[in-house]
């Protein structure tokens, strides 16, 4: 990048930079999530998808254009890293269209993470975020030296005005989106399983279940990174009284007591000594098999422990 070019430090700067270079970002309709889907020959021939120099578009559920990106689903990630993604009719995509043979397996999407078939890992499907931008697309945008899918998706949401509340999103029994498990895992990995509040880092693979992802504004459908925060179980439970009650009582009491017992000596939390004694007594009973709690393979806990009052709540 030239010294006189605008530095790209955040999404707003990146958006204005791209617009200044003539690239189209969000001049059409409100953002609608387009889940990863294979690109079929008929998508190209019947006009379901449109490839232009200013972007790649598909028809949304309301019949309006939505901007997406393309990437190769089958990829040797150990050998080449993450597959590159495409956001316009670059040289690679133009050849893909003109050949008409669809020898390469492309997927369209405008969400993250996306499924990639890792050919270097027995063809296992892995959920991947932060795909790097195709070099040809980068040349067409001009002077943008780095852009990944995480930034691009955030750009689309911010520029078009995210409309997730009006979407017919699939949710599980707890009100989270169906892909929340993948989003949460990717986010925790991105933060190296380190609590953004107290700084605790969980190295043990089993104990990493105690690192949570918190929705800052309480909206479980809003999975924007700006609305997420990586928190350990203790800090998550102390966000407010609602979280405290949910995460320290009933079936969740086992996880809470076990976690506090293991990591209280790190000295990161202001726990009253008497409360800690109570917690460790419950943890001891659990370790010795004297509690009525039964652990399933999914780490769901059932049963009851004597009522515990912690920090006066």
C-alpha positions, 0 to 999 in steps of 0.5 A: 500500500502507498504511504498516501493511501488510507490505512485500513484499521477497522471496518468503517475505514475498509468500507470507505476505502473500497467505496473510494476505489469504486467497489460496490458494498451494500447499495442494494438491499438489507443483509440476508444470510445466504447459507453455504450452498454448492454452485450448480451449472444451472445457477450460472446459465439461468441467471440465479447467480450474477457475476460482475466486476463489482460483485457476485450476487444471488437472489434472496428469499424475497427475490432481491439481489444479495452479495455473496462470495465463492470459495473451493470446498475441496481443498488441501489445507495442510499443504496450501492453507485456507482456500481463497475466496472470490468477491467479483468476476476475476480471472479465476471465476471468469475461467470457471464460468467460460469452461462450463465444466465445473471441474472445481467444486465451488460454494457460495455464501455470505456467512461464517464459518464455512464448511471446507472438505480438508483433503489432507485430513481424510476428507473431513468437513471442517468449519473455517473462518477468515479465508484470504481474498483471491489475488486476482480479486484483490488486483481488481479492487486495487490497492487492498493488500489484505481482506478475509471473509470475516471482514467481508461478512462484517462489511456486508452486515454493516453496510447493508444493515443487518436484518437478522430479527426479521429473518426466519432463522432456525434456532435450537431449543435454547434460542441459539442459531443452529450453527452456534456450536461452530461459531462459538468454537471458532470464536474461542479458538480465535481468542486462544481459549482466553477470558477477555475479562480476567485473562484466564487461559485454559490449556487443558482440552477437557477444561476448555468447555468452561470457556464460554462465548457471551452475547453482549446485548443478550440477542442470541441471534446476533452472532456478529463478532462485535456482539460476542465476548470470550468469557470463562465460566466465572466471569460469564456467570457474573455478567448479571443476576440472570446469568449468575442464577442460570450458570450456578444452579440446578444442572449447571452447579456441577460445572461451576463448582468443579471449575472454581475448585480447579482455578480459584488458586490462580487468584483472578477472582474475588471469591469469599473464603467461606464461599470457596470452602462450600464450593470445594466441599461440593466438588469433593463430593462430586469427585468421590462419587457421593453426589447424585449427579450423573454425567452423560457423554455429552457432558450434560448434568442431571440431579440435585445438590443441596442449595448453595448460596454464593456471594449473597445471591 
